[in-house]
Amino acid sequence: MEVITAKTAGFCFGVQRAVDKVYELLEQGGSRIYTLGPIIHNEIVVSDLEQRGVSVIEETDLDTLKEGTVVIRSHGVGRKVYEKLKEREISYVDVTCPFVLKIHKIVDQEGQKGNHVVIIGDEAHPEVRGICGWCSGPYSVIASEQEAQDFQPEKGKNICVVSQTTFNYNKFKELVEILGKKRYYNNVLNKVNVLNTICNATEERQNEAKKIAGEVDTMLVIGGRHSSNTQKLFEICKKECGNTYYIQKPVDLDSEMFQCSSCVGITAGASTPKKIIEEVQEHVRIEF
């Protein structure tokens, strides 16, 4: 069986940097380590860190935390979290992805200018929640065509559009087009400034996954069940290859996935370790 593995599959720069930092802190020893939310959306990595003594906490836990070092993950957090950490004199290490930090700066500045910020992304995603926490003025989160159609900025305010770094690029373009066509809000012509803040690595990963899915009989998308970027990869691949499966590790593979298949494609989300990708690749070659 021919197996085509995407070159862009696996850890992105921001995730690799965050995970490496936690393991580095473990090697240094000393104070107890906490991550503010799972360091990445991959249960295998999070479980390994927990076994080594790393605890996952939430923002509310900061109110009672008395010792240790808190790691701010690559998704980033809002301004109030930093204020709470400093107020309570809690030691922390910030590994927010630089691309996410750039968005924080943009929405803060745009709010100070009096503009209405539109964040295209999943409102429940930690990265988006963090971005919202830096908006110093009015803002809206949009993830669907209907939400784009229903959007109304505060009267007379210009609009600045940014995106969650892992959002589907084609979907982003569709929503921006809707917003652009509706430039008259409350009978006032509003200026719409669009900033494509989708990470280059995300766009490249999605484009490569789409290409491979269109050339194979079976497509495997590897990633944690809570990984937003992996879910988007699955959706993209499913449109190109009906025989697309979302798995987390080799044990999830089933012979029925490969019936009448001579060529299998593999991609993986930004939170998937290289080791797991290699194990899936090897398992497909040997077992099927």
Backbone as CSV, one residue per row, in Angstrom:
resi,resn,N_x,N_y,N_z,CA_x,CA_y,CA_z,C_x,C_y,C_z
1,MET,0.831,-1.190,0.000,0.000,0.000,0.000,0.877,1.256,0.000
2,GLU,0.592,2.177,-0.929,1.348,3.427,-0.983,0.827,4.378,0.092
3,VAL,1.741,4.986,0.812,1.367,5.923,1.870,2.010,7.276,1.592
4,ILE,1.178,8.315,1.533,1.674,9.676,1.318,1.448,10.474,2.603
5,THR,2.522,10.898,3.248,2.417,11.663,4.497,2.741,13.129,4.232
6,ALA,1.872,14.000,4.674,2.064,15.432,4.465,3.337,15.927,5.152
7,LYS,4.111,16.716,4.441,5.341,17.264,5.004,5.056,18.255,6.134
8,THR,3.875,18.881,6.081,3.529,19.893,7.086,2.811,19.309,8.297
9,ALA,2.638,17.969,8.326,1.901,17.336,9.418,2.646,17.458,10.742
10,GLY,1.906,17.653,11.829,2.506,17.647,13.153,2.727,19.013,13.760
11,PHE,3.518,19.022,14.831,3.744,20.238,15.615,4.097,21.451,14.752
12,CYS,3.407,22.569,15.022,3.808,23.836,14.419,4.847,24.469,15.335
13,PHE,5.401,25.584,14.911,6.449,26.265,15.672,5.996,26.614,17.083
14,GLY,4.795,27.215,17.186,4.311,27.673,18.486,4.083,26.538,19.464
15,VAL,3.504,25.434,18.978,3.228,24.285,19.836,4.534,23.621,20.273
16,GLN,5.459,23.418,19.332,6.741,22.798,19.649,7.477,23.603,20.718
17,ARG,7.453,24.900,20.562,8.117,25.811,21.511,7.493,25.679,22.906
18,ALA,6.162,25.600,22.970,5.472,25.510,24.253,5.754,24.186,24.951
19,VAL,5.650,23.090,24.194,5.889,21.766,24.769,7.336,21.625,25.235
20,ASP,8.259,22.082,24.408,9.685,22.010,24.769,9.957,22.766,26.070
21,LYS,9.309,23.896,26.239,9.536,24.711,27.437,9.076,23.982,28.699
22,VAL,7.953,23.283,28.627,7.461,22.552,29.803,8.425,21.427,30.173
23,TYR,8.890,20.683,29.172,9.845,19.607,29.456,11.167,20.177,29.982
24,GLU,11.535,21.340,29.477,12.759,22.002,29.955,12.613,22.391,31.417
25,LEU,11.446,22.907,31.812,11.195,23.274,33.204,11.233,22.042,34.106
26,LEU,10.740,20.921,33.595,10.773,19.677,34.364,12.210,19.231,34.630
27,GLU,13.051,19.359,33.609,14.459,18.964,33.753,15.186,19.848,34.765
28,GLN,14.792,21.113,34.820,15.437,22.042,35.759,15.062,21.745,37.207
29,GLY,13.889,21.097,37.374,13.442,20.792,38.730,13.009,22.047,39.464
30,GLY,12.851,21.933,40.754,12.456,23.100,41.538,10.967,23.118,41.824
31,SER,10.337,24.257,41.567,8.935,24.446,41.940,7.970,23.594,41.109
32,ARG,6.796,23.398,41.628,5.731,22.666,40.957,5.333,23.416,39.690
33,ILE,4.997,22.669,38.633,4.647,23.289,37.348,3.165,23.099,37.062
34,TYR,2.529,24.184,36.650,1.121,24.160,36.262,0.997,24.739,34.843
35,THR,0.100,24.184,34.046,-0.192,24.795,32.751,-1.603,25.355,32.812
36,LEU,-1.784,26.551,32.296,-3.077,27.220,32.322,-3.920,26.670,31.178
37,GLY,-4.613,25.567,31.451,-5.282,24.801,30.411,-4.294,23.779,29.867
38,PRO,-4.761,22.734,29.163,-3.846,21.743,28.584,-2.828,22.435,27.686
39,ILE,-1.554,22.089,27.816,-0.512,22.777,27.057,-0.768,22.698,25.558
40,ILE,-1.335,21.566,25.107,-1.796,21.417,23.725,-3.031,20.519,23.742
41,HIS,-3.772,20.529,22.657,-4.969,19.689,22.565,-4.586,18.297,22.062
42,ASN,-3.799,17.611,22.881,-3.417,16.241,22.576,-3.347,15.476,23.888
43,GLU,-4.279,14.533,24.060,-4.412,13.825,25.328,-3.166,13.022,25.696
44,ILE,-2.457,12.503,24.696,-1.279,11.676,24.955,-0.156,12.505,25.577
45,VAL,0.091,13.677,25.008,1.144,14.555,25.538,0.759,15.065,26.923
46,VAL,-0.489,15.487,27.074,-0.945,16.012,28.366,-0.852,14.938,29.443
47,SER,-1.215,13.700,29.098,-1.138,12.585,30.050,0.306,12.314,30.465
48,ASP,1.225,12.379,29.499,2.642,12.147,29.809,3.160,13.213,30.772
49,LEU,2.771,14.452,30.552,3.213,15.540,31.424,2.614,15.398,32.826
50,GLU,1.358,14.966,32.889,0.717,14.773,34.193,1.447,13.697,34.998
51,GLN,1.876,12.637,34.307,2.610,11.560,34.976,3.950,12.046,35.512
52,ARG,4.464,13.119,34.901,5.741,13.691,35.339,5.541,14.790,36.382
53,GLY,4.276,15.020,36.764,4.002,15.977,37.834,3.472,17.326,37.415
54,VAL,3.195,17.508,36.122,2.645,18.779,35.644,1.127,18.758,35.801
55,SER,0.564,19.788,36.419,-0.883,19.848,36.647,-1.531,20.879,35.717
56,VAL,-2.707,20.534,35.228,-3.484,21.454,34.403,-4.452,22.202,35.308
57,ILE,-4.416,23.522,35.240,-5.323,24.334,36.051,-6.089,25.303,35.153
58,GLU,-7.122,25.917,35.719,-7.907,26.920,35.009,-7.690,28.288,35.653
59,GLU,-8.187,29.315,34.980,-7.974,30.681,35.474,-8.499,30.865,36.893
60,THR,-9.628,30.231,37.214,-10.214,30.386,38.551,-9.305,29.823,39.650
61,ASP,-8.441,28.866,39.283,-7.534,28.260,40.262,-6.458,29.238,40.723
62,LEU,-6.237,30.287,39.946,-5.206,31.267,40.308,-5.557,31.994,41.604
63,ASP,-6.851,32.031,41.938,-7.284,32.735,43.144,-6.790,32.058,44.424
64,THR,-6.504,30.759,44.323,-6.073,30.023,45.523,-4.660,29.454,45.411
65,LEU,-4.014,29.658,44.263,-2.668,29.114,44.066,-1.657,29.865,44.930
66,LYS,-0.812,29.121,45.640,0.130,29.746,46.565,1.595,29.481,46.235
67,GLU,1.847,28.501,45.346,3.241,28.195,45.005,3.313,27.637,43.592
68,GLY,4.549,27.482,43.082,4.749,26.888,41.777,4.888,27.904,40.653
69,THR,5.078,27.359,39.450,5.233,28.174,38.242,4.111,27.845,37.262
70,VAL,3.449,28.875,36.767,2.353,28.704,35.816,2.873,28.942,34.399
71,VAL,2.558,28.026,33.486,2.932,28.177,32.080,1.711,28.632,31.279
72,ILE,1.830,29.775,30.615,0.781,30.261,29.716,1.018,29.614,28.361
73,ARG,0.095,28.824,27.891,0.276,28.039,26.663,0.249,28.900,25.409
74,SER,0.489,28.265,24.260,0.630,28.985,22.992,-0.640,29.721,22.576
75,HIS,-1.816,29.279,23.072,-3.072,29.935,22.715,-3.150,31.366,23.234
76,GLY,-2.400,31.655,24.300,-2.438,32.986,24.890,-3.603,33.175,25.842
77,VAL,-3.587,34.275,26.570,-4.645,34.604,27.533,-4.938,36.100,27.461
78,GLY,-6.036,36.490,28.090,-6.416,37.895,28.103,-5.600,38.723,29.074
79,ARG,-5.747,40.026,28.977,-4.992,40.974,29.808,-5.222,40.738,31.309
80,LYS,-6.452,40.394,31.690,-6.785,40.245,33.104,-6.037,39.091,33.761
81,VAL,-5.678,38.078,32.979,-4.936,36.947,33.539,-3.540,37.406,33.967
82,TYR,-2.890,38.201,33.118,-1.569,38.742,33.474,-1.670,39.607,34.734
83,GLU,-2.735,40.408,34.795,-2.911,41.287,35.950,-3.076,40.470,37.231
84,LYS,-3.814,39.366,37.133,-4.029,38.518,38.307,-2.731,37.831,38.738
85,LEU,-1.955,37.351,37.758,-0.679,36.705,38.065,0.258,37.667,38.785
86,LYS,0.313,38.903,38.317,1.201,39.898,38.916,0.684,40.342,40.283
87,GLU,-0.625,40.500,40.379,-1.235,40.935,41.639,-0.991,39.918,42.753
88,ARG,-1.067,38.629,42.395,-0.882,37.568,43.388,0.576,37.111,43.477
89,GLU,1.444,37.768,42.690,2.886,37.478,42.690,3.165,36.002,42.396
90,ILE,2.459,35.496,41.386,2.635,34.108,40.967,3.681,34.048,39.851
91,SER,4.651,33.171,40.007,5.686,33.013,38.983,5.065,32.387,37.736
92,TYR,5.407,32.928,36.563,4.847,32.359,35.334,5.841,32.427,34.182
93,VAL,5.635,31.521,33.216,6.420,31.492,31.986,5.442,31.629,30.833
94,ASP,5.681,32.592,29.967,4.747,32.882,28.871,5.261,32.306,27.554
95,VAL,4.569,31.303,27.016,4.960,30.733,25.722,3.853,30.951,24.688
96,THR,3.147,32.071,24.821,2.146,32.431,23.814,2.799,32.516,22.447
97,CYS,2.162,31.925,21.448,2.697,31.965,20.087,2.871,33.414,19.638
98,PRO,4.011,33.768,19.043,4.239,35.141,18.578,3.166,35.644,17.614
99,PHE,2.594,34.729,16.800,1.540,35.121,15.861,0.269,35.514,16.615
100,VAL,0.023,34.866,17.747,-1.139,35.202,18.567,-0.894,36.533,19.293
101,LEU,0.321,36.723,19.796,0.667,37.988,20.465,0.473,39.174,19.523
102,LYS,0.757,38.962,18.252,0.576,40.024,17.252,-0.896,40.423,17.165
103,ILE,-1.786,39.433,17.233,-3.223,39.725,17.172,-3.654,40.494,18.414
104,HIS,-3.123,40.115,19.584,-3.438,40.833,20.827,-3.111,42.317,20.664
105,LYS,-1.967,42.595,20.099,-1.531,43.978,19.915,-2.439,44.720,18.946
106,ILE,-2.827,44.036,17.872,-3.693,44.659,16.857,-5.043,45.048,17.450
107,VAL,-5.704,44.107,18.135,-7.057,44.395,18.633,-7.028,45.457,19.726
108,ASP,-5.959,45.490,20.500,-5.812,46.514,21.531,-5.704,47.886,20.878
109,GLN,-4.842,47.997,19.878,-4.637,49.278,19.197,-5.881,49.727,18.440
110,GLU,-6.549,48.779,17.771,-7.751,49.130,17.014,-8.865,49.609,17.934
111,GLY,-8.960,48.988,19.109,-9.964,49.413,20.071,-9.691,50.818,20.565
112,GLN,-8.414,51.127,20.799,-8.033,52.460,21.263,-8.316,53.526,20.203
113,LYS,-8.319,53.104,18.938,-8.650,54.030,17.837,-10.152,54.247,17.714
114,GLY,-10.918,53.461,18.469,-12.370,53.589,18.395,-13.013,52.708,17.353
115,ASN,-12.274,51.746,16.816,-12.819,50.866,15.785,-13.491,49.638,16.391
116,HIS,-14.388,49.047,15.618,-15.078,47.827,16.046,-14.290,46.629,15.508
117,VAL,-13.824,45.774,16.405,-13.014,44.616,16.015,-13.922,43.410,15.757
118,VAL,-13.691,42.757,14.620,-14.380,41.501,14.301,-13.344,40.387,14.321
119,ILE,-13.576,39.409,15.173,-12.679,38.251,15.263,-13.360,37.080,14.572
120,ILE,-12.784,36.584,13.496,-13.348,35.425,12.817,-12.734,34.174,13.436
121,GLY,-13.580,33.387,14.095,-13.088,32.205,14.782,-14.146,31.600,15.680
122,ASP,-13.760,30.590,16.395,-14.646,29.876,17.309,-14.631,30.563,18.671
123,GLU,-15.762,31.097,19.081,-15.844,31.872,20.320,-15.426,31.075,21.552
124,ALA,-15.600,29.735,21.497,-15.270,28.901,22.651,-13.795,28.482,22.677
125,HIS,-13.061,28.749,21.601,-11.667,28.322,21.533,-10.805,29.202,22.443
126,PRO,-9.857,28.602,23.177,-9.023,29.396,24.106,-8.253,30.531,23.439
127,GLU,-7.821,30.329,22.197,-7.101,31.415,21.521,-8.016,32.613,21.319
128,VAL,-9.249,32.355,20.898,-10.199,33.436,20.652,-10.594,34.117,21.960
129,ARG,-10.773,33.327,23.015,-11.094,33.924,24.311,-9.967,34.858,24.763
130,GLY,-8.723,34.430,24.500,-7.588,35.275,24.845,-7.573,36.565,24.045
131,ILE,-7.866,36.468,22.746,-7.907,37.662,21.880,-8.980,38.629,22.373
132,CYS,-10.158,38.080,22.713,-11.240,38.926,23.236,-10.784,39.681,24.475
133,GLY,-9.926,39.038,25.257,-9.427,39.649,26.490,-8.469,40.800,26.265
134,TRP,-8.107,41.072,25.024,-7.247,42.217,24.706,-7.980,43.299,23.930
135,CYS,-9.259,43.093,23.669,-10.044,44.100,22.942,-10.373,45.250,23.886
136,SER,-9.898,46.416,23.564,-10.099,47.588,24.415,-11.293,48.422,23.958
137,GLY,-12.061,47.893,23.024,-13.246,48.579,22.522,-14.280,47.545,22.122
138,PRO,-15.303,47.936,21.348,-16.337,46.984,20.939,-15.772,45.897,20.031
139,TYR,-16.274,44.678,20.194,-15.813,43.578,19.345,-16.921,42.555,19.147
140,SER,-16.800,41.764,18.084,-17.737,40.680,17.784,-16.939,39.480,17.317
141,VAL,-17.443,38.282,17.630,-16.826,37.051,17.153,-17.772,36.408,16.143
142,ILE,-17.237,36.089,14.972,-18.049,35.540,13.879,-17.438,34.234,13.389
143,ALA,-18.272,33.208,13.252,-17.780,31.909,12.791,-18.601,31.339,11.647
144,SER,-19.749,31.930,11.356,-20.633,31.374,10.326,-21.125,32.452,9.373
145,GLU,-21.667,32.014,8.250,-22.214,32.946,7.264,-23.382,33.730,7.847
146,GLN,-24.214,33.055,8.630,-25.367,33.733,9.227,-24.928,34.825,10.186
147,GLU,-23.906,34.525,10.980,-23.390,35.532,11.913,-22.801,36.718,11.167
148,ALA,-22.171,36.454,10.027,-21.622,37.542,9.213,-22.747,38.393,8.635
149,GLN,-23.818,37.745,8.206,-24.969,38.468,7.655,-25.652,39.315,8.727
150,ASP,-25.706,38.803,9.948,-26.410,39.496,11.035,-25.572,40.573,11.709
151,PHE,-24.287,40.623,11.415,-23.382,41.530,12.111,-23.758,43.003,11.919
152,GLN,-23.749,43.747,13.025,-23.973,45.189,12.994,-22.983,45.851,13.952
153,PRO,-22.071,46.673,13.443,-21.117,47.353,14.344,-21.794,48.505,15.062
154,GLU,-21.120,49.023,16.057,-21.641,50.222,16.702,-21.688,51.334,15.658
155,LYS,-22.714,52.132,15.716,-22.968,53.140,14.691,-21.773,54.068,14.474
156,GLY,-21.392,54.201,13.211,-20.335,55.133,12.830,-18.918,54.626,13.027
157,LYS,-18.752,53.424,13.544,-17.408,52.907,13.807,-16.878,52.109,12.616
158,ASN,-15.613,52.336,12.278,-14.964,51.532,11.251,-14.702,50.133,11.790
159,ILE,-14.448,49.209,10.895,-14.357,47.796,11.273,-12.965,47.256,10.962
160,CYS,-12.391,46.530,11.912,-11.118,45.834,11.701,-11.367,44.340,11.873
161,VAL,-11.041,43.568,10.837,-11.275,42.129,10.859,-9.957,41.382,11.052
162,VAL,-9.922,40.491,12.061,-8.772,39.608,12.272,-9.298,38.177,12.331
163,SER,-8.389,37.213,12.409,-8.814,35.819,12.431,-8.066,35.003,13.467
164,GLN,-8.730,34.006,13.992,-8.065,32.965,14.772,-6.974,32.371,13.890
165,THR,-5.802,32.127,14.432,-4.657,31.708,13.606,-4.870,30.371,12.906
166,THR,-5.762,29.517,13.456,-5.963,28.181,12.886,-7.273,28.050,12.116
167,PHE,-7.899,29.169,11.786,-9.185,29.115,11.091,-9.007,28.650,9.651
168,ASN,-10.071,28.040,9.109,-10.073,27.592,7.711,-9.940,28.811,6.792
169,TYR,-8.873,28.838,5.985,-8.591,30.014,5.162,-9.701,30.306,4.161
170,ASN,-10.225,29.282,3.499,-11.293,29.494,2.516,-12.557,30.019,3.179
171,LYS,-12.855,29.496,4.378,-14.019,29.982,5.123,-13.813,31.430,5.536
172,PHE,-12.594,31.776,5.912,-12.257,33.154,6.273,-12.557,34.095,5.103
173,LYS,-12.140,33.703,3.904,-12.373,34.528,2.713,-13.860,34.705,2.443
174,GLU,-14.632,33.634,2.639,-16.082,33.701,2.423,-16.738,34.691,3.382
175,LEU,-16.348,34.629,4.645,-16.949,35.515,5.645,-16.526,36.968,5.422
176,VAL,-15.279,37.165,5.031,-14.797,38.516,4.734,-15.564,39.104,3.549
177,GLU,-15.848,38.279,2.566,-16.598,38.737,1.388,-17.996,39.204,1.788
178,ILE,-18.636,38.467,2.688,-19.966,38.863,3.161,-19.898,40.199,3.894
179,LEU,-18.906,40.342,4.768,-18.746,41.592,5.512,-18.459,42.762,4.567
180,GLY,-17.663,42.492,3.527,-17.326,43.532,2.565,-18.523,44.013,1.771
181,LYS,-19.431,43.099,1.463,-20.631,43.453,0.689,-21.627,44.235,1.535
182,LYS,-21.512,44.102,2.857,-22.441,44.776,3.761,-21.789,46.010,4.400
183,ARG,-21.080,46.762,3.616,-20.330,47.887,4.181,-21.237,49.012,4.669
184,TYR,-22.489,49.013,4.226,-23.431,50.008,4.730,-24.120,49.452,5.961
185,TYR,-23.751,49.967,7.131,-24.361,49.558,8.383,-25.063,50.764,8.994
186,ASN,-26.335,50.595,9.351,-27.118,51.701,9.916,-27.107,52.906,8.974
187,ASN,-27.158,52.578,7.652,-27.189,53.606,6.600,-25.933,54.464,6.559
188,VAL,-24.852,53.946,7.126,-23.571,54.650,7.106,-22.530,53.759,6.436
189,LEU,-21.737,54.329,5.527,-20.676,53.569,4.870,-19.508,53.418,5.842
190,ASN,-19.195,52.177,6.192,-18.108,51.910,7.127,-16.879,51.385,6.399
191,LYS,-15.716,51.816,6.837,-14.470,51.295,6.289,-14.195,49.931,6.928
192,VAL,-13.926,48.916,6.074,-13.635,47.575,6.577,-12.173,47.250,6.302
193,ASN,-11.367,47.160,7.354,-9.945,46.855,7.222,-9.723,45.388,7.583
194,VAL,-9.335,44.568,6.599,-9.176,43.132,6.805,-7.707,42.778,6.985
195,LEU,-7.390,42.109,8.094,-6.028,41.643,8.366,-6.059,40.126,8.458
196,ASN,-5.462,39.465,7.499,-5.427,38.002,7.513,-4.374,37.544,8.520
197,THR,-4.831,37.159,9.702,-3.908,36.746,10.762,-3.853,35.224,10.916
198,ILE,-4.339,34.500,9.899,-4.193,33.047,9.909,-2.712,32.726,9.747
199,CYS,-2.202,31.843,10.589,-0.786,31.484,10.560,-0.427,30.870,9.210
200,ASN,0.737,31.248,8.669,1.182,30.689,7.381,1.261,29.171,7.427
201,ALA,1.707,28.636,8.572,1.828,27.185,8.714,0.462,26.514,8.624
202,THR,-0.566,27.167,9.160,-1.929,26.631,9.094,-2.418,26.586,7.655
203,GLU,-2.196,27.686,6.944,-2.633,27.761,5.541,-1.913,26.714,4.692
204,GLU,-0.618,26.577,4.889,0.161,25.587,4.131,-0.313,24.169,4.448
205,ARG,-0.573,23.904,5.724,-1.026,22.583,6.151,-2.377,22.240,5.506
206,GLN,-3.283,23.220,5.503,-4.608,22.995,4.927,-4.529,22.773,3.411
207,ASN,-3.704,23.553,2.737,-3.562,23.408,1.284,-2.952,22.053,0.917
208,GLU,-1.930,21.634,1.668,-1.295,20.346,1.377,-2.253,19.195,1.660
209,ALA,-3.003,19.295,2.758,-3.960,18.245,3.104,-5.029,18.113,2.019
210,LYS,-5.507,19.232,1.522,-6.520,19.230,0.466,-5.991,18.561,-0.795
211,LYS,-4.751,18.878,-1.153,-4.142,18.315,-2.355,-3.987,16.794,-2.235
212,ILE,-3.459,16.344,-1.101,-3.241,14.906,-0.900,-4.573,14.161,-0.877
213,ALA,-5.559,14.723,-0.170,-6.872,14.063,-0.066,-7.513,13.867,-1.428
214,GLY,-7.220,14.775,-2.344,-7.789,14.667,-3.687,-7.103,13.621,-4.551
215,GLU,-5.998,13.050,-4.045,-5.221,12.100,-4.848,-5.240,10.677,-4.297
216,VAL,-5.825,10.460,-3.112,-5.750,9.142,-2.462,-7.121,8.479,-2.340
217,ASP,-7.108,7.184,-1.987,-8.351,6.435,-1.789,-8.852,6.552,-0.355
218,THR,-7.907,6.658,0.581,-8.238,6.809,2.002,-7.372,7.907,2.591
219,MET,-7.974,8.768,3.396,-7.239,9.867,4.029,-7.374,9.772,5.543
220,LEU,-6.240,9.818,6.228,-6.211,9.774,7.691,-5.792,11.132,8.243
221,VAL,-6.582,11.658,9.162,-6.264,12.931,9.814,-6.038,12.623,11.292
222,ILE,-4.824,12.875,11.777,-4.447,12.516,13.141,-4.455,13.745,14.043
223,GLY,-5.063,13.601,15.207,-5.051,14.716,16.148,-5.934,14.463,17.343
224,GLY,-5.759,15.283,18.372,-6.578,15.174,19.572,-8.026,15.515,19.277
225,ARG,-8.938,14.919,20.020,-10.365,15.111,19.751,-10.815,16.543,19.999
226,HIS,-10.061,17.311,20.807,-10.440,18.693,21.098,-9.638,19.710,20.283
227,SER,-8.882,19.224,19.307,-8.035,20.110,18.506,-8.840,20.786,17.401
228,SER,-8.958,22.108,17.494,-9.722,22.877,16.505,-9.092,22.785,15.120
229,ASN,-7.765,22.916,15.036,-7.127,22.911,13.713,-7.201,21.535,13.064
230,THR,-7.196,20.453,13.884,-7.327,19.109,13.330,-8.736,18.900,12.786
231,GLN,-9.730,19.406,13.487,-11.121,19.300,13.029,-11.299,19.985,11.684
232,LYS,-10.647,21.136,11.523,-10.746,21.861,10.252,-10.046,21.091,9.135
233,LEU,-8.912,20.445,9.455,-8.232,19.604,8.467,-9.145,18.465,8.026
234,PHE,-9.822,17.851,8.980,-10.740,16.755,8.674,-11.844,17.231,7.729
235,GLU,-12.418,18.392,8.019,-13.497,18.929,7.184,-13.014,19.192,5.757
236,ILE,-11.806,19.738,5.635,-11.233,20.017,4.310,-11.002,18.723,3.544
237,CYS,-10.407,17.738,4.211,-10.093,16.460,3.561,-11.353,15.685,3.195
238,LYS,-12.366,15.751,4.041,-13.606,15.019,3.806,-14.284,15.478,2.519
239,LYS,-14.148,16.764,2.200,-14.745,17.289,0.970,-14.041,16.741,-0.268
240,GLU,-12.748,16.439,-0.129,-11.960,15.952,-1.259,-11.975,14.422,-1.358
241,CYS,-12.074,13.775,-0.205,-12.035,12.306,-0.152,-13.083,11.814,0.845
242,GLY,-14.140,11.200,0.335,-15.217,10.727,1.196,-14.754,9.708,2.214
243,ASN,-13.664,8.994,1.902,-13.136,7.956,2.779,-12.054,8.556,3.696
244,THR,-12.455,9.588,4.453,-11.539,10.293,5.359,-11.890,9.959,6.803
245,TYR,-10.854,9.701,7.625,-11.076,9.304,9.012,-10.253,10.167,9.969
246,TYR,-10.871,10.491,11.091,-10.242,11.291,12.145,-9.797,10.324,13.238
247,ILE,-8.502,10.176,13.449,-7.992,9.246,14.455,-7.026,9.958,15.405
248,GLN,-6.753,9.324,16.552,-5.809,9.888,17.515,-4.503,9.108,17.591
249,LYS,-4.571,7.776,17.341,-3.378,6.932,17.435,-3.603,5.643,16.644
250,PRO,-2.560,4.815,16.474,-2.669,3.603,15.649,-3.802,2.664,16.029
251,VAL,-4.127,2.575,17.320,-5.164,1.651,17.769,-6.535,2.008,17.179
252,ASP,-6.691,3.219,16.698,-7.968,3.648,16.118,-8.156,3.150,14.687
253,LEU,-7.107,2.596,14.087,-7.177,2.127,12.705,-7.967,0.829,12.615
254,ASP,-8.677,0.679,11.504,-9.515,-0.493,11.284,-9.369,-0.911,9.825
255,SER,-9.348,-2.222,9.576,-9.155,-2.723,8.207,-10.233,-2.228,7.248
256,GLU,-11.442,-1.942,7.752,-12.522,-1.469,6.890,-12.211,-0.110,6.275
257,MET,-11.323,0.622,6.918,-10.951,1.939,6.377,-10.212,1.820,5.052
258,PHE,-9.598,0.658,4.823,-8.695,0.529,3.679,-9.200,-0.444,2.605
259,GLN,-10.464,-0.811,2.662,-11.024,-1.689,1.645,-10.977,-0.992,0.285
260,CYS,-10.457,-1.697,-0.700,-10.337,-1.169,-2.074,-9.428,0.050,-2.143
261,SER,-8.493,0.180,-1.193,-7.566,1.312,-1.192,-6.164,0.852,-1.585
262,SER,-5.570,1.561,-2.514,-4.195,1.272,-2.905,-3.258,2.406,-2.508
263,CYS,-3.863,3.549,-2.137,-3.054,4.717,-1.765,-3.716,5.426,-0.586
264,VAL,-2.937,5.637,0.477,-3.441,6.274,1.698,-2.687,7.569,1.965
265,GLY,-3.426,8.602,2.315,-2.822,9.880,2.667,-2.888,10.098,4.165
266,ILE,-1.880,10.761,4.721,-1.841,11.041,6.162,-1.467,12.507,6.390
267,THR,-2.257,13.165,7.214,-1.885,14.489,7.698,-2.188,14.526,9.186
268,ALA,-1.765,15.581,9.855,-1.977,15.662,11.301,-2.049,17.112,11.744
269,GLY,-2.790,17.336,12.820,-2.938,18.668,13.364,-1.671,19.183,14.021
270,ALA,-1.685,20.454,14.366,-0.504,21.119,14.923,-0.147,20.626,16.317
271,SER,-1.049,19.854,16.950,-0.779,19.337,18.295,-0.415,17.860,18.299
272,THR,-0.085,17.317,17.141,0.218,15.886,17.049,1.726,15.646,17.007
273,PRO,2.272,14.905,17.978,3.719,14.636,18.004,4.168,13.817,16.794
274,LYS,5.398,14.063,16.380,5.980,13.344,15.239,5.952,11.834,15.460
275,LYS,6.188,11.407,16.707,6.235,9.991,17.033,4.916,9.299,16.682
276,ILE,3.795,9.929,16.982,2.492,9.330,16.695,2.254,9.237,15.190
277,ILE,2.660,10.261,14.456,2.508,10.250,12.999,3.300,9.079,12.413
278,GLU,4.523,8.905,12.890,5.370,7.811,12.395,4.783,6.451,12.751
279,GLU,4.198,6.328,13.944,3.593,5.065,14.354,2.389,4.714,13.483
280,VAL,1.570,5.704,13.170,0.409,5.474,12.295,0.874,5.082,10.900
281,GLN,1.863,5.798,10.402,2.412,5.531,9.072,2.938,4.097,8.985
282,GLU,3.698,3.673,9.992,4.276,2.334,10.017,3.188,1.269,10.149
283,HIS,2.199,1.561,10.976,1.112,0.610,11.202,0.329,0.350,9.907
284,VAL,0.071,1.399,9.164,-0.653,1.263,7.896,0.140,0.401,6.920
285,ARG,1.434,0.642,6.832,2.286,-0.099,5.889,2.381,-1.582,6.258
286,ILE,2.492,-1.874,7.563,2.702,-3.247,8.005,1.409,-4.049,8.067
287,GLU,0.368,-3.453,8.645,-0.864,-4.183,8.926,-1.834,-4.223,7.749
288,PHE,-1.774,-3.223,6.890,-2.796,-3.148,5.851,-2.220,-3.149,4.439
